[in-house]
Amino acid sequence: MTTATAAIGNRTMDAVDRPRRSLGELVDQVIDALFKVEPETAEPSAARTIHEARRLRQAGDVDGGLAILASMDMAKATTEDARWAYAEWVDLAKRRFGDPGAVVYRQGTGRAAVLVPRADGMLEVVAALGMRWKTGQEVSRRSLRGLRPL
């Protein structure tokens, strides 16, 4: 064996022995490159947050996806990102609270809440996107207009 063959053989072995990255890590790198995400110390971009919620939905963690979208700062999101987040949020909410009594209240682009009726006639917030309402908060049906079935 010549020295050139030995050197090529060593490089091949180094590449084989190197640990492979997970698919999630590779996808995160692609998203970072496409959407020019700030460093990890900064707040995650809307695209990264929505992607993470979608990943959790696909993994079966609907509550985790809803929680990530609820923590998203919709005031900093572009209109396109707010619409994308809303579409993902509605899909997650339908999977989680798809019963016939659940209703959606929309307050504008990227701002909505899923409410379920209580026995006393009030509505309880079970999920919110871009709003100050918290899960478990009670809201009067009379004060809300434009309620739609989930």
NORDACOR-V948445 format. One record per residue. N is the residue number from 1. RES is the residue in one letter. OMEGA is omega in degrees with one decimal (999 if undefined). Layout:
# NORDACOR-V948445
n->[N/N]
res->[RES/RES]
omega->[OMEGA/OMEGA]
This chain:
# NORDACOR-V948445
n->[1/2/3/4/5/6/7/8/9/10/11/12/13/14/15/16/17/18/19/20/21/22/23/24/25/26/27/28/29/30/31/32/33/34/35/36/37/38/39/40/41/42/43/44/45/46/47/48/49/50/51/52/53/54/55/56/57/58/59/60/61/62/63/64/65/66/67/68/69/70/71/72/73/74/75/76/77/78/79/80/81/82/83/84/85/86/87/88/89/90/91/92/93/94/95/96/97/98/99/100/101/102/103/104/105/106/107/108/109/110/111/112/113/114/115/116/117/118/119/120/121/122/123/124/125/126/127/128/129/130/131/132/133/134/135/136/137/138/139/140/141/142/143/144/145/146/147/148/149/150]
res->[M/T/T/A/T/A/A/I/G/N/R/T/M/D/A/V/D/R/P/R/R/S/L/G/E/L/V/D/Q/V/I/D/A/L/F/K/V/E/P/E/T/A/E/P/S/A/A/R/T/I/H/E/A/R/R/L/R/Q/A/G/D/V/D/G/G/L/A/I/L/A/S/M/D/M/A/K/A/T/T/E/D/A/R/W/A/Y/A/E/W/V/D/L/A/K/R/R/F/G/D/P/G/A/V/V/Y/R/Q/G/T/G/R/A/A/V/L/V/P/R/A/D/G/M/L/E/V/V/A/A/L/G/M/R/W/K/T/G/Q/E/V/S/R/R/S/L/R/G/L/R/P/L]
omega->[-179.1/178.5/178.7/179.3/-179.9/-179.7/178.3/178.8/179.7/178.9/179.0/-179.7/178.4/-179.1/-179.6/-177.2/-177.4/178.7/-179.4/177.6/178.7/178.9/178.6/178.7/178.8/178.4/177.7/178.2/178.4/179.2/177.2/-179.1/-177.9/-173.0/176.8/-178.2/176.7/176.7/-175.6/-179.2/179.5/177.1/-178.6/179.4/178.0/-179.1/178.9/179.9/179.7/177.7/179.6/177.2/178.2/178.5/178.5/177.4/-178.9/177.4/178.4/-179.8/-177.2/179.6/177.5/177.3/177.5/-179.5/179.4/179.1/178.3/-179.2/-177.3/178.3/-175.4/178.7/-179.0/-177.2/174.3/179.5/179.6/178.9/178.6/177.6/178.1/178.6/179.5/-179.9/177.4/-178.8/178.9/178.4/177.9/-179.1/177.6/178.4/-176.1/-172.9/-173.6/180.0/-174.7/-177.3/-176.9/179.5/178.6/173.6/179.0/-179.6/-178.7/-178.6/178.0/179.7/-177.4/177.1/172.2/-177.9/175.3/-179.2/175.5/-178.4/-177.3/177.6/177.5/175.1/179.2/178.0/177.6/176.1/179.3/178.0/175.2/-179.2/178.4/-179.1/179.1/176.7/-179.5/179.5/178.5/-179.3/177.7/178.4/-178.0/-176.0/-176.0/175.9/175.9/176.3/179.4/176.6/-180.0/999]
